[in-house]
Amino acid sequence: MLLLNASGCLDAIAAPDVASSLDAYVTKTITLEPRSGNGPIRIAETDHGMLNAIGLANPGREHFLSTTLPQLRALDVPLWVSVGGFTAREYADTCARLEDVTIELNLSCPNVDEAPESAAEIVAACREVSQSALYAKVSPHSWDMGETVRAVEAAGADGLSMINTVRGAALDANLSPVLARGAGGYSGPALKPVALAAVLAARRATSLPIVAMGGVCNGRDVLELIACGATHVAVGTLLFSDPDAPARLRKELALATEHAGFARPEDAFAHALDSVANTVN
Ligand SMILES: Cc1cc2nc3c(=O)[nH]c(=O)nc-3n(C[C@H](O)[C@H](O)[C@H](O)COP(=O)(O)O)c2cc1C
């Protein structure tokens, strides 16, 4: 199992030690053109998680390739580049320019208008031009996770990432939305049950590797995602309040595994699968 950061939740150049404490570093999503993102207010805390409507702010592909990527390579940690776009062609053009990295296709940002093509069409366009490992980060809003997963697998995805944030809103004292955009992406502890269900549904549909994320706060959360079928686990919102979390999560995972009576975290998967085999839709 690899422990990664969730895209957008760690700036490796500002915090290289945190990035080095991970098994691989995932960049914030890059797009063809530079984007300043949505206007303020674009982050809000809520009782059980965080709302963000950043809107894929990033310096754009050319700046990423010429400046950011060489700096990231110098960190000597395996790199995953998160690629976004507004058409399948844009995604594919960026993938064609990337080598020696794993690519995570962000097919699920709730803070920008979606590309007109389906997730599978985008994966197929990228597969045609890229030899890199392609992970499809699919939306938790999908009504039929099994169908989505089978479609992106058939289109050539090498793995899956899930879940992105779910859409949420918060109101201020005057009952107006806190975020300028009205709604944003909700992340943090409240997401764990959504993530567990998404991973279970995806695992029932495929044997592709799955990077699972959503609400990870401790080692037991990591073990639960593995029990549902995750191959790797990523930590997101927690890194803002606890950048040293990766080392703690590894220690806690070992303890949680032992406490649950398993020799290895992966052994929890077979156990959970037996107990839910006929109960999950
Ligand atoms: C501030 C912020 C920025 C994010 N930016 C991205 C992004 O650029 N690309 C992406 O695929 N996901 C992005 N995400 C979603 C996370 O990668 C992750 O899927 C989600 O937050 C669930 O994990 P968590 O509950 O551990 O945070 C962002 C999340 C947050 C909180």
The ligand as a MOL file (V3000), in Angstrom:
LIG
                    3D

  0  0  0     0  0            999 V3000
M  V30 BEGIN CTAB
M  V30 COUNTS 31 33 0 0 0
M  V30 BEGIN ATOM
M  V30 1 C -8.4500 22.9060 -0.7320 0
M  V30 2 C -8.6690 21.6940 -1.6020 0
M  V30 3 C -8.2140 21.6980 -2.9210 0
M  V30 4 C -8.4060 20.5770 -3.7270 0
M  V30 5 N -7.9370 20.5960 -5.0130 0
M  V30 6 C -8.0780 19.4820 -5.7930 0
M  V30 7 C -7.5210 19.4580 -7.0960 0
M  V30 8 O -6.8900 20.4120 -7.5780 0
M  V30 9 N -7.7020 18.3240 -7.8350 0
M  V30 10 C -8.3700 17.2070 -7.3480 0
M  V30 11 O -8.4910 16.1920 -8.0470 0
M  V30 12 N -8.8860 17.2180 -6.0850 0
M  V30 13 C -8.7520 18.3070 -5.3280 0
M  V30 14 N -9.2480 18.3060 -4.0320 0
M  V30 15 C -9.9430 17.0870 -3.5440 0
M  V30 16 C -8.9880 16.1800 -2.7620 0
M  V30 17 O -7.9420 15.7150 -3.5920 0
M  V30 18 C -9.7470 14.9460 -2.1700 0
M  V30 19 O -10.2680 14.2010 -3.2450 0
M  V30 20 C -10.8900 15.3330 -1.2410 0
M  V30 21 O -10.5600 16.4860 -0.4760 0
M  V30 22 C -11.2920 14.1960 -0.2980 0
M  V30 23 O -10.2530 13.8470 0.5850 0
M  V30 24 P -10.1230 14.4690 2.0900 0
M  V30 25 O -11.4800 14.3320 2.7400 0
M  V30 26 O -9.0700 13.6420 2.7510 0
M  V30 27 O -9.7310 15.8910 1.9350 0
M  V30 28 C -9.0720 19.4150 -3.2160 0
M  V30 29 C -9.5100 19.4170 -1.8840 0
M  V30 30 C -9.3150 20.5320 -1.0800 0
M  V30 31 C -9.8020 20.4760 0.3500 0
M  V30 END ATOM
M  V30 BEGIN BOND
M  V30 1 1 1 2
M  V30 2 1 2 3
M  V30 3 2 2 30
M  V30 4 2 3 4
M  V30 5 1 4 5
M  V30 6 1 4 28
M  V30 7 2 5 6
M  V30 8 1 6 7
M  V30 9 1 6 13
M  V30 10 2 7 8
M  V30 11 1 7 9
M  V30 12 1 9 10
M  V30 13 2 10 11
M  V30 14 1 10 12
M  V30 15 2 12 13
M  V30 16 1 13 14
M  V30 17 1 14 15
M  V30 18 1 14 28
M  V30 19 1 15 16
M  V30 20 1 16 17
M  V30 21 1 16 18
M  V30 22 1 18 19
M  V30 23 1 18 20
M  V30 24 1 20 21
M  V30 25 1 20 22
M  V30 26 1 22 23
M  V30 27 1 23 24
M  V30 28 2 24 25
M  V30 29 1 24 26
M  V30 30 1 24 27
M  V30 31 2 28 29
M  V30 32 1 29 30
M  V30 33 1 30 31
M  V30 END BOND
M  V30 END CTAB
M  END
